[in-house]
Amino acid sequence: AEDLLQTPIAHAAETAFAMSGLTRAQMDMVSIYDCYTITVLLGLEDAGFCEKGKGMEFVSQHDLTFRGDFPLNTAGGQLGFGQAG
């Protein structure tokens, strides 16, 4: 049966990393679609940057700013920058 708790990002990330030959540790910054706040945590988990269910712990332990150890959505994403009006 299909895992309804896993987003399509899981498959997309596996494919992208396999095609690029890069690892998650080699990423200089990450942009994850953020139509809702929870989607960032789910995306981090399903893309393999942290364990499932550990997204909040992960973002609490990292500096997500552009100068931090894990720059994430540094332009503000949809929640901070996009879809004005």
Biopython code that builds the backbone (N, CA, C, O; Angstrom):
import numpy as np
from Bio.PDB.StructureBuilder import StructureBuilder

atoms = [
    (1, "ALA", "N", (0.839, -1.188, 0.000)),
    (1, "ALA", "CA", (0.000, 0.000, 0.000)),
    (1, "ALA", "C", (0.879, 1.244, 0.000)),
    (1, "ALA", "O", (2.000, 1.235, 0.510)),
    (2, "GLU", "N", (0.357, 2.293, -0.572)),
    (2, "GLU", "CA", (1.062, 3.570, -0.636)),
    (2, "GLU", "C", (1.163, 4.192, 0.757)),
    (2, "GLU", "O", (0.200, 4.166, 1.523)),
    (3, "ASP", "N", (2.323, 4.746, 1.079)),
    (3, "ASP", "CA", (2.537, 5.429, 2.353)),
    (3, "ASP", "C", (1.966, 6.837, 2.244)),
    (3, "ASP", "O", (2.553, 7.692, 1.581)),
    (4, "LEU", "N", (0.846, 7.083, 2.878)),
    (4, "LEU", "CA", (0.181, 8.377, 2.782)),
    (4, "LEU", "C", (0.834, 9.444, 3.658)),
    (4, "LEU", "O", (0.458, 10.614, 3.593)),
    (5, "LEU", "N", (1.803, 9.049, 4.471)),
    (5, "LEU", "CA", (2.511, 10.006, 5.315)),
    (5, "LEU", "C", (3.784, 10.522, 4.663)),
    (5, "LEU", "O", (4.495, 11.344, 5.242)),
    (6, "GLN", "N", (4.071, 10.046, 3.473)),
    (6, "GLN", "CA", (5.278, 10.467, 2.757)),
    (6, "GLN", "C", (4.878, 11.355, 1.581)),
    (6, "GLN", "O", (4.005, 10.997, 0.789)),
    (7, "THR", "N", (5.522, 12.511, 1.475)),
    (7, "THR", "CA", (5.217, 13.430, 0.381)),
    (7, "THR", "C", (5.974, 13.007, -0.877)),
    (7, "THR", "O", (6.922, 12.226, -0.790)),
    (8, "PRO", "N", (5.572, 13.508, -2.038)),
    (8, "PRO", "CA", (6.285, 13.202, -3.285)),
    (8, "PRO", "C", (7.743, 13.679, -3.280)),
    (8, "PRO", "O", (8.536, 13.261, -4.123)),
    (9, "ILE", "N", (8.089, 14.543, -2.340)),
    (9, "ILE", "CA", (9.464, 15.025, -2.246)),
    (9, "ILE", "C", (10.434, 13.869, -2.008)),
    (9, "ILE", "O", (11.575, 13.922, -2.465)),
    (10, "ALA", "N", (10.005, 12.843, -1.312)),
    (10, "ALA", "CA", (10.889, 11.706, -1.025)),
    (10, "ALA", "C", (11.419, 11.096, -2.322)),
    (10, "ALA", "O", (12.625, 10.892, -2.464)),
    (11, "HIS", "N", (10.537, 10.810, -3.253)),
    (11, "HIS", "CA", (10.944, 10.229, -4.537)),
    (11, "HIS", "C", (11.732, 11.244, -5.359)),
    (11, "HIS", "O", (12.751, 10.906, -5.962)),
    (12, "ALA", "N", (11.256, 12.487, -5.382)),
    (12, "ALA", "CA", (11.932, 13.527, -6.166)),
    (12, "ALA", "C", (13.354, 13.764, -5.667)),
    (12, "ALA", "O", (14.275, 13.914, -6.471)),
    (13, "ALA", "N", (13.539, 13.799, -4.356)),
    (13, "ALA", "CA", (14.876, 14.030, -3.795)),
    (13, "ALA", "C", (15.811, 12.870, -4.113)),
    (13, "ALA", "O", (16.960, 13.086, -4.497)),
    (14, "GLU", "N", (15.330, 11.653, -3.956)),
    (14, "GLU", "CA", (16.169, 10.489, -4.274)),
    (14, "GLU", "C", (16.607, 10.531, -5.734)),
    (14, "GLU", "O", (17.770, 10.276, -6.048)),
    (15, "THR", "N", (15.682, 10.850, -6.613)),
    (15, "THR", "CA", (15.993, 10.932, -8.042)),
    (15, "THR", "C", (16.993, 12.050, -8.320)),
    (15, "THR", "O", (17.969, 11.850, -9.043)),
    (16, "ALA", "N", (16.749, 13.222, -7.749)),
    (16, "ALA", "CA", (17.630, 14.376, -7.987)),
    (16, "ALA", "C", (19.047, 14.125, -7.482)),
    (16, "ALA", "O", (20.014, 14.428, -8.180)),
    (17, "PHE", "N", (19.178, 13.577, -6.286)),
    (17, "PHE", "CA", (20.515, 13.303, -5.749)),
    (17, "PHE", "C", (21.219, 12.212, -6.553)),
    (17, "PHE", "O", (22.427, 12.292, -6.777)),
    (18, "ALA", "N", (20.488, 11.212, -6.981)),
    (18, "ALA", "CA", (21.092, 10.153, -7.803)),
    (18, "ALA", "C", (21.564, 10.708, -9.144)),
    (18, "ALA", "O", (22.656, 10.375, -9.604)),
    (19, "MET", "N", (20.752, 11.549, -9.769)),
    (19, "MET", "CA", (21.116, 12.122, -11.066)),
    (19, "MET", "C", (22.302, 13.080, -10.959)),
    (19, "MET", "O", (23.145, 13.129, -11.855)),
    (20, "SER", "N", (22.368, 13.834, -9.874)),
    (20, "SER", "CA", (23.422, 14.847, -9.735)),
    (20, "SER", "C", (24.741, 14.271, -9.236)),
    (20, "SER", "O", (25.802, 14.851, -9.464)),
    (21, "GLY", "N", (24.674, 13.139, -8.560)),
    (21, "GLY", "CA", (25.878, 12.572, -7.961)),
    (21, "GLY", "C", (26.300, 13.298, -6.696)),
    (21, "GLY", "O", (27.382, 13.047, -6.166)),
    (22, "LEU", "N", (25.455, 14.198, -6.208)),
    (22, "LEU", "CA", (25.751, 14.950, -4.988)),
    (22, "LEU", "C", (25.060, 14.315, -3.791)),
    (22, "LEU", "O", (24.132, 13.520, -3.934)),
    (23, "THR", "N", (25.534, 14.685, -2.610)),
    (23, "THR", "CA", (24.906, 14.212, -1.379)),
    (23, "THR", "C", (24.220, 15.379, -0.683)),
    (23, "THR", "O", (24.449, 16.540, -1.023)),
    (24, "ARG", "N", (23.398, 15.068, 0.274)),
    (24, "ARG", "CA", (22.722, 16.106, 1.042)),
    (24, "ARG", "C", (23.736, 16.989, 1.772)),
    (24, "ARG", "O", (23.534, 18.197, 1.896)),
    (25, "ALA", "N", (24.805, 16.396, 2.244)),
    (25, "ALA", "CA", (25.842, 17.141, 2.968)),
    (25, "ALA", "C", (26.561, 18.152, 2.075)),
    (25, "ALA", "O", (27.178, 19.089, 2.581)),
    (26, "GLN", "N", (26.489, 17.975, 0.771)),
    (26, "GLN", "CA", (27.164, 18.879, -0.162)),
    (26, "GLN", "C", (26.322, 20.097, -0.541)),
    (26, "GLN", "O", (26.792, 20.955, -1.288)),
    (27, "MET", "N", (25.114, 20.189, -0.051)),
    (27, "MET", "CA", (24.241, 21.307, -0.392)),
    (27, "MET", "C", (24.695, 22.572, 0.341)),
    (27, "MET", "O", (24.893, 22.558, 1.556)),
    (28, "ASP", "N", (24.858, 23.664, -0.413)),
    (28, "ASP", "CA", (25.225, 24.952, 0.185)),
    (28, "ASP", "C", (24.010, 25.667, 0.765)),
    (28, "ASP", "O", (24.129, 26.426, 1.727)),
    (29, "MET", "N", (22.851, 25.424, 0.182)),
    (29, "MET", "CA", (21.594, 25.980, 0.675)),
    (29, "MET", "C", (20.453, 25.133, 0.137)),
    (29, "MET", "O", (20.611, 24.399, -0.839)),
    (30, "VAL", "N", (19.314, 25.244, 0.778)),
    (30, "VAL", "CA", (18.160, 24.433, 0.395)),
    (30, "VAL", "C", (16.929, 25.339, 0.306)),
    (30, "VAL", "O", (16.709, 26.189, 1.169)),
    (31, "SER", "N", (16.137, 25.149, -0.738)),
    (31, "SER", "CA", (14.848, 25.829, -0.868)),
    (31, "SER", "C", (13.772, 24.761, -0.931)),
    (31, "SER", "O", (13.810, 23.876, -1.785)),
    (32, "ILE", "N", (12.823, 24.849, -0.032)),
    (32, "ILE", "CA", (11.729, 23.887, 0.027)),
    (32, "ILE", "C", (10.422, 24.656, -0.075)),
    (32, "ILE", "O", (10.213, 25.637, 0.638)),
    (33, "TYR", "N", (9.549, 24.211, -0.956)),
    (33, "TYR", "CA", (8.254, 24.863, -1.147)),
    (33, "TYR", "C", (7.524, 24.955, 0.189)),
    (33, "TYR", "O", (7.441, 23.977, 0.932)),
    (34, "ASP", "N", (7.003, 26.127, 0.481)),
    (34, "ASP", "CA", (6.396, 26.360, 1.792)),
    (34, "ASP", "C", (5.011, 26.997, 1.696)),
    (34, "ASP", "O", (4.782, 28.089, 2.216)),
    (35, "CYS", "N", (4.105, 26.313, 1.037)),
    (35, "CYS", "CA", (2.738, 26.834, 0.936)),
    (35, "CYS", "C", (2.088, 26.916, 2.324)),
    (35, "CYS", "O", (1.213, 27.752, 2.551)),
    (36, "TYR", "N", (2.505, 26.070, 3.226)),
    (36, "TYR", "CA", (2.107, 26.090, 4.635)),
    (36, "TYR", "C", (3.362, 25.807, 5.452)),
    (36, "TYR", "O", (4.282, 25.152, 4.961)),
    (37, "THR", "N", (3.412, 26.282, 6.668)),
    (37, "THR", "CA", (4.599, 26.124, 7.507)),
    (37, "THR", "C", (5.007, 24.662, 7.648)),
    (37, "THR", "O", (6.195, 24.346, 7.580)),
    (38, "ILE", "N", (4.054, 23.779, 7.840)),
    (38, "ILE", "CA", (4.363, 22.362, 8.063)),
    (38, "ILE", "C", (5.038, 21.719, 6.857)),
    (38, "ILE", "O", (5.775, 20.745, 7.013)),
    (39, "THR", "N", (4.799, 22.249, 5.653)),
    (39, "THR", "CA", (5.379, 21.611, 4.468)),
    (39, "THR", "C", (6.902, 21.694, 4.459)),
    (39, "THR", "O", (7.559, 20.834, 3.872)),
    (40, "VAL", "N", (7.469, 22.703, 5.095)),
    (40, "VAL", "CA", (8.929, 22.799, 5.170)),
    (40, "VAL", "C", (9.476, 21.653, 6.017)),
    (40, "VAL", "O", (10.451, 21.006, 5.634)),
    (41, "LEU", "N", (8.859, 21.403, 7.153)),
    (41, "LEU", "CA", (9.315, 20.311, 8.017)),
    (41, "LEU", "C", (9.148, 18.962, 7.329)),
    (41, "LEU", "O", (10.047, 18.122, 7.371)),
    (42, "LEU", "N", (7.998, 18.759, 6.697)),
    (42, "LEU", "CA", (7.770, 17.504, 5.977)),
    (42, "LEU", "C", (8.760, 17.352, 4.829)),
    (42, "LEU", "O", (9.256, 16.254, 4.576)),
    (43, "GLY", "N", (9.047, 18.444, 4.139)),
    (43, "GLY", "CA", (10.004, 18.412, 3.034)),
    (43, "GLY", "C", (11.406, 18.071, 3.497)),
    (43, "GLY", "O", (12.088, 17.266, 2.865)),
    (44, "LEU", "N", (11.846, 18.673, 4.593)),
    (44, "LEU", "CA", (13.171, 18.359, 5.141)),
    (44, "LEU", "C", (13.271, 16.880, 5.497)),
    (44, "LEU", "O", (14.278, 16.228, 5.221)),
    (45, "GLU", "N", (12.221, 16.367, 6.108)),
    (45, "GLU", "CA", (12.202, 14.958, 6.504)),
    (45, "GLU", "C", (12.201, 14.045, 5.283)),
    (45, "GLU", "O", (13.020, 13.131, 5.183)),
    (46, "ASP", "N", (11.284, 14.295, 4.361)),
    (46, "ASP", "CA", (11.147, 13.407, 3.205)),
    (46, "ASP", "C", (12.294, 13.521, 2.211)),
    (46, "ASP", "O", (12.552, 12.586, 1.453)),
    (47, "ALA", "N", (12.983, 14.656, 2.205)),
    (47, "ALA", "CA", (14.153, 14.800, 1.334)),
    (47, "ALA", "C", (15.395, 14.175, 1.962)),
    (47, "ALA", "O", (16.453, 14.116, 1.335)),
    (48, "GLY", "N", (15.262, 13.715, 3.190)),
    (48, "GLY", "CA", (16.360, 12.998, 3.833)),
    (48, "GLY", "C", (17.356, 13.863, 4.586)),
    (48, "GLY", "O", (18.451, 13.403, 4.914)),
    (49, "PHE", "N", (16.995, 15.102, 4.863)),
    (49, "PHE", "CA", (17.897, 15.960, 5.633)),
    (49, "PHE", "C", (17.812, 15.665, 7.126)),
    (49, "PHE", "O", (18.717, 16.011, 7.885)),
    (50, "CYS", "N", (16.725, 15.025, 7.546)),
    (50, "CYS", "CA", (16.579, 14.577, 8.931)),
    (50, "CYS", "C", (15.593, 13.411, 8.945)),
    (50, "CYS", "O", (14.923, 13.137, 7.950)),
    (51, "GLU", "N", (15.517, 12.737, 10.078)),
    (51, "GLU", "CA", (14.619, 11.585, 10.201)),
    (51, "GLU", "C", (13.155, 12.033, 10.203)),
    (51, "GLU", "O", (12.834, 13.161, 10.579)),
    (52, "LYS", "N", (12.289, 11.134, 9.782)),
    (52, "LYS", "CA", (10.850, 11.388, 9.803)),
    (52, "LYS", "C", (10.427, 11.679, 11.244)),
    (52, "LYS", "O", (10.771, 10.937, 12.164)),
    (53, "GLY", "N", (9.688, 12.751, 11.423)),
    (53, "GLY", "CA", (9.234, 13.141, 12.749)),
    (53, "GLY", "C", (10.213, 14.015, 13.513)),
    (53, "GLY", "O", (9.927, 14.431, 14.636)),
    (54, "LYS", "N", (11.368, 14.298, 12.916)),
    (54, "LYS", "CA", (12.409, 15.082, 13.593)),
    (54, "LYS", "C", (12.635, 16.451, 12.949)),
    (54, "LYS", "O", (13.640, 17.103, 13.236)),
    (55, "GLY", "N", (11.727, 16.896, 12.093)),
    (55, "GLY", "CA", (11.897, 18.166, 11.397)),
    (55, "GLY", "C", (12.000, 19.358, 12.328)),
    (55, "GLY", "O", (12.864, 20.216, 12.146)),
    (56, "MET", "N", (11.123, 19.421, 13.328)),
    (56, "MET", "CA", (11.152, 20.544, 14.264)),
    (56, "MET", "C", (12.453, 20.553, 15.062)),
    (56, "MET", "O", (13.049, 21.608, 15.280)),
    (57, "GLU", "N", (12.879, 19.390, 15.489)),
    (57, "GLU", "CA", (14.150, 19.278, 16.207)),
    (57, "GLU", "C", (15.304, 19.740, 15.314)),
    (57, "GLU", "O", (16.208, 20.437, 15.772)),
    (58, "PHE", "N", (15.267, 19.348, 14.043)),
    (58, "PHE", "CA", (16.314, 19.713, 13.091)),
    (58, "PHE", "C", (16.413, 21.227, 12.930)),
    (58, "PHE", "O", (17.505, 21.788, 13.019)),
    (59, "VAL", "N", (15.278, 21.898, 12.693)),
    (59, "VAL", "CA", (15.336, 23.348, 12.490)),
    (59, "VAL", "C", (15.695, 24.087, 13.778)),
    (59, "VAL", "O", (16.245, 25.187, 13.727)),
    (60, "SER", "N", (15.391, 23.494, 14.923)),
    (60, "SER", "CA", (15.751, 24.108, 16.201)),
    (60, "SER", "C", (17.246, 24.035, 16.470)),
    (60, "SER", "O", (17.789, 24.855, 17.211)),
    (61, "GLN", "N", (17.910, 23.056, 15.871)),
    (61, "GLN", "CA", (19.332, 22.830, 16.122)),
    (61, "GLN", "C", (20.242, 23.464, 15.076)),
    (61, "GLN", "O", (21.464, 23.366, 15.187)),
    (62, "HIS", "N", (19.673, 24.110, 14.066)),
    (62, "HIS", "CA", (20.479, 24.688, 12.992)),
    (62, "HIS", "C", (20.170, 26.168, 12.808)),
    (62, "HIS", "O", (19.065, 26.631, 13.091)),
    (63, "ASP", "N", (21.168, 26.896, 12.329)),
    (63, "ASP", "CA", (20.995, 28.296, 11.949)),
    (63, "ASP", "C", (20.578, 28.291, 10.482)),
    (63, "ASP", "O", (21.374, 27.932, 9.615)),
    (64, "LEU", "N", (19.343, 28.685, 10.198)),
    (64, "LEU", "CA", (18.779, 28.592, 8.856)),
    (64, "LEU", "C", (18.977, 29.859, 8.029)),
    (64, "LEU", "O", (18.482, 29.945, 6.906)),
    (65, "THR", "N", (19.689, 30.835, 8.567)),
    (65, "THR", "CA", (19.934, 32.076, 7.842)),
    (65, "THR", "C", (20.976, 31.860, 6.752)),
    (65, "THR", "O", (21.637, 30.823, 6.714)),
    (66, "PHE", "N", (21.121, 32.847, 5.861)),
    (66, "PHE", "CA", (22.049, 32.680, 4.737)),
    (66, "PHE", "C", (23.490, 32.529, 5.190)),
    (66, "PHE", "O", (24.314, 32.016, 4.432)),
    (67, "ARG", "N", (23.819, 32.953, 6.387)),
    (67, "ARG", "CA", (25.176, 32.769, 6.916)),
    (67, "ARG", "C", (25.268, 31.577, 7.860)),
    (67, "ARG", "O", (26.338, 31.299, 8.401)),
    (68, "GLY", "N", (24.175, 30.882, 8.061)),
    (68, "GLY", "CA", (24.130, 29.787, 9.023)),
    (68, "GLY", "C", (24.702, 28.486, 8.493)),
    (68, "GLY", "O", (25.225, 28.419, 7.381)),
    (69, "ASP", "N", (24.589, 27.456, 9.316)),
    (69, "ASP", "CA", (25.128, 26.146, 8.942)),
    (69, "ASP", "C", (24.190, 25.371, 8.020)),
    (69, "ASP", "O", (24.599, 24.372, 7.427)),
    (70, "PHE", "N", (22.933, 25.817, 7.890)),
    (70, "PHE", "CA", (21.981, 25.159, 6.989)),
    (70, "PHE", "C", (21.042, 26.216, 6.403)),
    (70, "PHE", "O", (19.884, 26.304, 6.813)),
    (71, "PRO", "N", (21.528, 27.022, 5.444)),
    (71, "PRO", "CA", (20.678, 28.061, 4.851)),
    (71, "PRO", "C", (19.431, 27.453, 4.197)),
    (71, "PRO", "O", (19.532, 26.597, 3.318)),
    (72, "LEU", "N", (18.268, 27.906, 4.638)),
    (72, "LEU", "CA", (16.998, 27.345, 4.176)),
    (72, "LEU", "C", (16.049, 28.471, 3.785)),
    (72, "LEU", "O", (15.787, 29.376, 4.577)),
    (73, "ASN", "N", (15.535, 28.411, 2.556)),
    (73, "ASN", "CA", (14.577, 29.408, 2.056)),
    (73, "ASN", "C", (15.046, 30.828, 2.384)),
    (73, "ASN", "O", (14.314, 31.618, 2.981)),
    (74, "THR", "N", (16.257, 31.129, 1.987)),
    (74, "THR", "CA", (16.883, 32.396, 2.367)),
    (74, "THR", "C", (16.230, 33.627, 1.736)),
    (74, "THR", "O", (16.461, 34.742, 2.203)),
    (75, "ALA", "N", (15.434, 33.458, 0.706)),
    (75, "ALA", "CA", (14.719, 34.584, 0.099)),
    (75, "ALA", "C", (13.374, 34.828, 0.780)),
    (75, "ALA", "O", (12.648, 35.748, 0.403)),
    (76, "GLY", "N", (13.042, 34.022, 1.765)),
    (76, "GLY", "CA", (11.781, 34.181, 2.473)),
    (76, "GLY", "C", (10.724, 33.171, 2.088)),
    (76, "GLY", "O", (9.718, 33.029, 2.782)),
    (77, "GLY", "N", (10.942, 32.458, 0.975)),
    (77, "GLY", "CA", (9.969, 31.470, 0.537)),
    (77, "GLY", "C", (8.620, 32.102, 0.224)),
    (77, "GLY", "O", (8.508, 33.327, 0.159)),
    (78, "GLN", "N", (7.616, 31.292, 0.033)),
    (78, "GLN", "CA", (6.265, 31.791, -0.231)),
    (78, "GLN", "C", (5.696, 32.502, 0.989)),
    (78, "GLN", "O", (4.977, 33.492, 0.855)),
    (79, "LEU", "N", (6.016, 32.001, 2.178)),
    (79, "LEU", "CA", (5.443, 32.578, 3.389)),
    (79, "LEU", "C", (5.994, 33.965, 3.695)),
    (79, "LEU", "O", (5.271, 34.813, 4.218)),
    (80, "GLY", "N", (7.262, 34.209, 3.378)),
    (80, "GLY", "CA", (7.869, 35.482, 3.712)),
    (80, "GLY", "C", (8.043, 36.444, 2.553)),
    (80, "GLY", "O", (8.275, 37.634, 2.767)),
    (81, "PHE", "N", (7.934, 35.948, 1.323)),
    (81, "PHE", "CA", (8.242, 36.785, 0.169)),
    (81, "PHE", "C", (7.196, 36.693, -0.931)),
    (81, "PHE", "O", (6.866, 37.704, -1.551)),
    (82, "GLY", "N", (6.676, 35.517, -1.181)),
    (82, "GLY", "CA", (5.831, 35.293, -2.351)),
    (82, "GLY", "C", (4.359, 35.563, -2.130)),
    (82, "GLY", "O", (3.911, 35.829, -1.015)),
    (83, "GLN", "N", (3.635, 35.488, -3.200)),
    (83, "GLN", "CA", (2.174, 35.598, -3.250)),
    (83, "GLN", "C", (1.637, 36.831, -2.534)),
    (83, "GLN", "O", (0.778, 36.735, -1.658)),
    (84, "ALA", "N", (2.149, 37.972, -2.918)),
    (84, "ALA", "CA", (1.657, 39.225, -2.324)),
    (84, "ALA", "C", (0.213, 39.481, -2.725)),
    (84, "ALA", "O", (-0.216, 39.117, -3.820)),
    (85, "GLY", "N", (-0.527, 40.108, -1.828)),
    (85, "GLY", "CA", (-1.898, 40.518, -2.116)),
    (85, "GLY", "C", (-2.823, 39.408, -1.983)),
    (85, "GLY", "O", (-4.025, 39.578, -2.190)),
]
sb = StructureBuilder()
sb.init_structure("model")
sb.init_model(0)
sb.init_chain("A")
sb.init_seg("    ")
for serial, (resi, resn, name, xyz) in enumerate(atoms, 1):
    if name == "N":
        sb.init_residue(resn, " ", resi, " ")
    sb.init_atom(name, np.array(xyz, "f"), 0.0, 1.0, " ", f" {name:<3s}", serial, name[0])
structure = sb.get_structure()
